[in-house]
Amino acid sequence: MSLPVVYLGISPTSRFGVAMANYTARLSRMWAWDAKSLKVIGFQDIKARAKLLDVSGDGEYVGYFVEALHRKQAYLAVSRPPYFHALMLRNGHYIIQSSITFTASLLVFTRERFEDCEWLRNLDETTQRHCPLRIIEGNVDSFPDETPPPFDGSFVSSYKRRGLAYQPWEGAAPSEFGTQWKGHDGMGREIWSDGLHVYADETPFLDLARQPFTEVVPPEWAKSWIAPRK
């Protein structure tokens, strides 16, 4: 059985946890759950390959990469989990060192463009009004020394050493190490995935089985940076 690639976002200070599963080049799903009760509060599908990059410390925002080669689109986006409605969108590509990082009140974009990616359809780069975060963006060499370096893809990274609670990690296949991702939430529970479920300690609370694409319309609060969740 083919398992999805799973990405999880947790934080000791977050009200929400986030999971993202990539099933095929044309199907990914994002979920969010209440960090205390573990109750799943919603999901949304996207007809593309999606990779979770980072989640803000309070869990209100998620940054991710989307690749929809059938539409010649590849971009970085920020939205409010569990919805893919982009509050901020930047062109990008997976073969380029591109990332999104939340740290304190900063939103950091890193990316580089190469000529061999010009075949991609450029999207309108937008940021919706009332973004509460200070935005820093540029290429991988343009940030000041005090800005954390881009996420390097490893579980124990410079972010981890700096004390940030959240790290995405695309782990080894379950057949090799047993889990794809492992970390702890604010309740002290070990959150992990074997590609079939997401677990809190030994209790499964989120089923990752592939489902047909389901159209989900995001609520109005998900279309705003600051509107309260309902």
N, C-alpha and C positions, 0 to 999 in steps of 0.2 A: 504494500500500500504506500502510495506517495504521500508524504507528509508536507504540510505547508512550512514555509519559513516563518518563524514567529518572533515578534519583537514585543517586549514588555516595557512599560514605563511606570516606575513606582518611586515614592518619596516619603520619608517619615513625616513631612509637613503637609502632604497633599491630601485633599479631600477625595481625590479620585485616582484610580489606577487606569492605565490604558494598555490595551493589547491590539496588535496589528498582525494579521496573518496574510501572507502572500501565497495564493494557491497556484495561479498561472500568470502568464504575461497579460491576461485580460481580466483577472479577478483578484481583488484584495478586499478585506473587511477590517473595519476598526470597531472596537467595543470600548466602553468605559464602565467601571464599576465603583460603587461606593466603597471607600477605603476602610470604613469601619465595619459595615455589615456584609461586605462582599457581594451585595446585590448588584447584578448587571443592570445598568440603567439605559442601555440603548446600543444600537449599532448602525453602521451604514456601509454599503458596498460601493466599490469604484471599479470601473472597467479598465483596469490598468495594474501595473506592478507598483506597489507602494512599499516604502521602507521607512519605518519610524526612526527619526534622528534624535529627538530630545523632547522632553516634557518640562514645562515650567514647574517651579518648586511647589506652587499651590495646586497644580493639576489643571488649571484653567485653559492652558494653551498647549498645543502639540505641534511640533515641527516635523516635517516628513518630506521625502522625495517621491515623486510620481513619474513613472515612465510609461507612456502609452505610444508605443512605436507604430501601432496601426493608424494612429492619428498624427504621427510625426511630432509628438509633444513630449517634453521632459522638463520638469520644473520642481522648484522648492516651494513649499507652502507652509503657512501657519493657519490653524483653525482651532475651534473649540471642540474637544472630544466629546462624543464619539463621531463627529461629523466632519466631512471632507469639504465643507463650504469654506473656501479660502478667504481669510481676512487679509492676508498678504501673499503675494505671488511673485516669484522671481524665476527667470529662465535658468536652467541648469542641465547637467547631464551626468549620468552615473560614472562615466569613465574619467570625469574631471573631479579633482579634489574639492567637493562641495559639501557644505554642512550647515546646520542650524544649531545654535546653542543658546539656551537660556541660562543666565547667571545673574542673581539678584534682580535688579530692575533693567537689565540689558537684554537685548535680543541681537545676537551676533550671527551674521551671514558670512560664510566664506565660500568663494567660488573662483574658478578660472575658466576662461573660454578659449577654445582652440578652433582653428579654421576648419578642422575635419568634422566639426559639429554643426556647420552652417546649414546642413540639409534639414535640420530640425525647424519646425514651424515656430517662429518666435511668438510668444504670447504677450499680451499687454501686461507689463509689470505694474502691479498696483499695491497700495496699502490703504485699507479703509480708514476713515477718519476716527479720531479719538483713541488711537493706539496708546495704551498707558505705559509702554516700554520704550526706553531709549534704544534706537536702532543704530547699530554699527555694521557696516558692510564694506567689503572690498575683496581683494584676492588674498591668498594665503600668506603673502609676505608684507601686507600693508598695515597690520594691526600694531598698536603700541605694545610695549613689553608687558604692561600690566593687564592686558586682555588675555584670557585663557586661550591657548592654542586650539586649533581645530580638533574635533574628536578624531582619534587615530584608529578607531575600529577595534581596539583591544579591550578586554573586560577591565583590566587594571590599567587605567590611563592616567594622564596628568590631571584630568578632572577629578578622578577618584582620590588621588593623593591630595588635591586641594580641598577635599572635604565635601564635595557635592554629592548628594545622596543618590542621584539617578544616573544609571549608565545603560544605554542600549547595547545589546551585544548579539550579533548573529552567530550563534554557537555551533558546535559540532552536531552531526547527525545523532539522533537518539540511540541508534544502534552502536555508536562508538562510545559515548559518554553518559547516556541515560537521560540527559536534559539538554534543552536548547538554550536555556537562560535560567539564571538563578539570582535572587536578591532578597532583601528584607523590606517589609513595609513598616509604617509607623506603629503598628500594633505588635511588632516583633516577630511576625509570622514570616516564614520563608515562602516567597512567591516564586514559582518555577513552572516551566512548561516542558512536556515531553513531545510536543507536536500534536497530541490528541486532545489534551485539556490544559487549562491553567489551574494550578493548585495553590492552596494556602496550607503550608505544612504538607500533610498527606491527604487533604480534603479537596477534591475537584470542585470548582465552582463555575467554570466557563468551558463549554464544549466547543472545540475548534473544528468539528467535522464540517467538511465542505458542504455548502448549501447553494442552490441556484441563486443567481443574481436577484436581489430584491430591491425594488425601488423604494427608497425612504426619503421623504421630503424633510429637510432640516427645519427645526422650529425657528421662530423669529429671533430668539435670543442668541442662537448660534450664528446669526449673521451680523453680530455686533461684538466689538471688543469688550464692552462694559455692561451690556444689558444683563440683569440678574437671570439666573437659570430658573426655569419654571417646570 
